[in-house]
Amino acid sequence: MAGVAHLKSLQALEMAVREGSLKAAAARLGITPAAIGQRIRALEDHLGTVLLKRGPSGLEPGPALEAALPDLRAAFAALERASDALDLRRTSEIHIVADTDWAELWLLPRLPAFRAEHPNVLFNINGLGDVPMRLGAPDMRVVCGEGAGEVLFRDVFVAVTGPDNTRRMADLPEGRRLEGMPLLHMRAQREGEMPGWVEWCRRWGQRDQGVERGVVYLNPRLAIPAVRENIGFLVCGLSLCLDDIGAGSVVCAFPPALHVPAPHPYRMTLRGTHRDRRPQTERFLAWLRGQAADTAARIDGLTAA
């Protein structure tokens, strides 16, 4: 097991140098930046030397790593080629690396429907699932960003809350329905990576003061349960709470037409070409595209109403 741990640490190290940051490397591997950092620190502790340093353009290899980096890159390129060849025998597995919020709040709730029709297909999503994560390239990556890849759908950010909070709003003046209401935030909104209350209120009003105050959650996976418990109001990607809205556990505090467009769409990139892909991957892709089209239609329908 120690050898596997060191191999994963080397993978994290090579990816961090290639991408220039722990955050970008984490997105590529489908784990958290903290996990990337822990793997690299474990390797540095084992070797007794500093392998990474922060330069003016991002992370750079330290002196000890500089000499080994060409061999490290060649080794992982060879490992990916070997993985591609060996995966011809793993006909029932699908490996996915994806935006963690999308994976946990959009994909995983829908996946049982696909499993019911294809019970023999096994998944690994962001390192967890039916089968161990492979070190080679995944079958698909899904990220929220610009660049190469097929667009699955583009989200919008809407104001949501728990059902009980709508009664509290009703007593407030028109155009000031959020005055004094508890606002919830996500860390990425505070860091300017996604729209939050500042952008929403700048566009739609409802509150002039204190739009930056309130409880900050690490991510939507923690913030949305707080919304269900009527703890406060949150600006969130509509796609991530469509099922909650359908079930009535979360409601839109204002009509979804009052939204802020997401800065980037969800994009999918695939390993290999159509001729290289296995039948179960093609079936999953057809299902995934159908689910994405349904989500896009639901978002369009709600925001246009």
C-alpha positions, 0 to 999 in steps of 0.5 A: 500500500505504501507503493500505491500511496507514493505513486499517487503522491508522485501523480499529484506532484507532477500534476501540480507542476504541470498545472501551476497550482494545487487548485488546478491540479485538484480539478484535474484529478477530481480531489480537493486542493487539500488532498493534493497538498497532503500527498505532496507533503507526505512525499516531501516528508518521506524524502526529507526535501522540499519538492515544490516552491512558489514562483512568480508564475505559480508552483515551480519544481524545487532543485531536487525535483528539477532533475527528476521531472523529465523522467517523472513526466515520461513515466506518467505518459507511459503509464497512461498509454499502458492504462489505455491498453489494459483498460480494453479488458475493463469493459464494465468500468467508467471513470469520471473526474468532475467538478465536485459540486456538479458530481455530488449535487447533479450527477449522483442523484440521477445516477440510480436511474442509469444503474437501474437500466445498466446494473453491470456498469461500475463507476469511479467518480472522483476517486470513489465508487464501485472500483478503485481509481486508475492512475491513467486518464479518466473516460471523461472530465466535466468542469465548469469553465471555458476552453475545449470540450462539449458544453453540457449546459450553462447554469444560472444563479438564483436566490433560494431559501427554505419554505418557512422563510417566504412567510417572513419576507411577505411582511417586508416592503416591496423592493426591500424583501431581503432587509434584515434577512440572514444571508448565506454565502459560499467561499467561492463567492467571497473569492469572486469565483462565482456570483453571490449576493453582491452581484445578485443585489446589484442587479435586482435590488431588494437590499442595500446594506450588509449584502456581504455579511452572513455565514460562509459555507465551504461549498454548495454541498454544505450550504444547501442543507442549511437552506433546507433547514430555513437557516437563511437565503442563498444565491446558488446554481439553479441546476444544483437545487432543481430536485430540492425545488421539485420536492419543495424542500427548497424554494426560489425566494424570487422568480427565477427570471431574477437571476445572474448568469453563470460565468462559465458552462459545464463542459465535458471532455472525453478520452479517445475518439468515438471508435476507441470508446467501449459500448457501456461508455457510449450508452452512458454518454447518450444518457448523460447528454439526455439528462443535461438537455433536460436540465437545460430545458428546465432552467430555460423554462423556469427563468423564462416564466 
